[in-house]
Amino acid sequence: MGKRSKLEKFAENLQFPNVFENFNFEDPRLYAAYNKPVDYRGQWKEKYFRNDFPLTLELACGRGEYSLGLARLNAKKNYIGIDIKGARIWKGAATALAEDLSQVAFVRTRIELIPTFFAKDEVDEIWITFPDPFPRPSKSNRRLISVPYLKTYKQILRPGALLHLKTDNTPLYEFGLTTLSSDNDFEIINHYNDVYQQSSITPELEIRTYYEKIHLSEGRTIKYIQSRYMPK
Ligand SMILES: C[S@@+](CC[C@H](N)C(=O)[O-])C[C@H]1O[C@@H](n2cnc3c(N)ncnc32)[C@H](O)[C@@H]1O
């Protein structure tokens, strides 16, 4: 792939067929390659992926290791990684193109805006991997597993959908357990305070992101919560 500057990555994102960008958060529209406006809300499977496979979102995807890793494991699922950082998305998008993973795409936007780009019941699964922990109590609503974000996810998840959180941060893990168990519309299915101490884990859980590798190299333990959206 060679070394690229950030600006070169941004320019390439504008030409990649698997990257969609929202340039103005005040005007949430998505643009495909060559600045072509697109509206796939409610129709990602039919209009973009051209299949009827379930749709998984990876939120705060960074370089998209989860979308790529899951797509390598499951050819019959669609994946969209979402992040605001274009240079990180570039890495995932370039890898998906190089490996011909046509069921992987990326959206560059703010996670708060996802109900503008995805319709009610459109999303079958969400992975949130190593989100910023926002340790200060005054910023707790910015944690991606806080009540305002759960409210956002409910606008696009179909009943029965899974929500996964992977983190190295113990307070964030405990916060996630509290918010999810206090929410009548989610039920916690599994939670591990040390993923790699489990006697067996799924191949999905063994995927390691850029940040996960750093945390593991620093001797941190990895925590995981799997919950299901069951609206009452
Ligand atoms: C610590 S990194 C984790 C990246 C990746 N999941 C990993 O494990 O390597 C957190 C990511 O969240 C993204 N992010 C944070 N808040 C966001 C928001 N509101 N909307 C979109 N992306 C966000 C950042 O740009 C960053 O790439």
The ligand as an SDF file (V2000), in Angstrom:
LIG
                    3D

 27 29  0  0  0  0  0  0  0  0999 V2000
   -9.6330    4.7770   20.9290 C   0  0  0  0  0  0  0  0  0  0  0  0
  -10.1010    4.8170   19.2550 S   0  0  0  0  0  0  0  0  0  0  0  0
  -10.5770    3.1280   18.9370 C   0  0  0  0  0  0  0  0  0  0  0  0
  -10.5020    2.7960   17.4760 C   0  0  0  0  0  0  0  0  0  0  0  0
  -10.7210    1.3100   17.1320 C   0  0  0  0  0  0  0  0  0  0  0  0
  -12.0340    0.8620   17.5040 N   0  0  0  0  0  0  0  0  0  0  0  0
   -9.6820    0.4400   17.7620 C   0  0  0  0  0  0  0  0  0  0  0  0
  -10.0210   -0.3040   18.7110 O   0  0  0  0  0  0  0  0  0  0  0  0
   -8.5310    0.4690   17.3300 O   0  0  0  0  0  0  0  0  0  0  0  0
  -11.6460    5.6480   19.3600 C   0  0  0  0  0  0  0  0  0  0  0  0
  -12.2050    6.0560   17.9910 C   0  0  0  0  0  0  0  0  0  0  0  0
  -13.4890    6.6360   18.1870 O   0  0  0  0  0  0  0  0  0  0  0  0
  -13.6750    7.6590   17.2260 C   0  0  0  0  0  0  0  0  0  0  0  0
  -14.7490    8.5100   17.7280 N   0  0  0  0  0  0  0  0  0  0  0  0
  -14.8620    9.0240   18.9790 C   0  0  0  0  0  0  0  0  0  0  0  0
  -16.0080    9.6980   19.1100 N   0  0  0  0  0  0  0  0  0  0  0  0
  -16.6510    9.6010   17.9140 C   0  0  0  0  0  0  0  0  0  0  0  0
  -17.9000   10.0930   17.4250 C   0  0  0  0  0  0  0  0  0  0  0  0
  -18.7050   10.8030   18.2010 N   0  0  0  0  0  0  0  0  0  0  0  0
  -18.2320    9.8040   16.1520 N   0  0  0  0  0  0  0  0  0  0  0  0
  -17.4080    9.0840   15.3470 C   0  0  0  0  0  0  0  0  0  0  0  0
  -16.2110    8.5910   15.7700 N   0  0  0  0  0  0  0  0  0  0  0  0
  -15.8530    8.8420   17.0310 C   0  0  0  0  0  0  0  0  0  0  0  0
  -12.3120    8.3150   17.1340 C   0  0  0  0  0  0  0  0  0  0  0  0
  -12.1440    9.0250   15.9350 O   0  0  0  0  0  0  0  0  0  0  0  0
  -11.3770    7.1030   17.2640 C   0  0  0  0  0  0  0  0  0  0  0  0
  -10.9950    6.5860   15.9990 O   0  0  0  0  0  0  0  0  0  0  0  0
  1  2  1  0
  2  3  1  0
  2 10  1  0
  3  4  1  0
  4  5  1  0
  5  6  1  0
  5  7  1  0
  7  8  2  0
  7  9  1  0
 10 11  1  0
 11 12  1  0
 11 26  1  0
 12 13  1  0
 13 14  1  0
 13 24  1  0
 14 15  1  0
 14 23  1  0
 15 16  2  0
 16 17  1  0
 17 18  1  0
 17 23  2  0
 18 19  1  0
 18 20  2  0
 20 21  1  0
 21 22  2  0
 22 23  1  0
 24 25  1  0
 24 26  1  0
 26 27  1  0
M  CHG  2   2   1   9  -1
M  END
$$$$
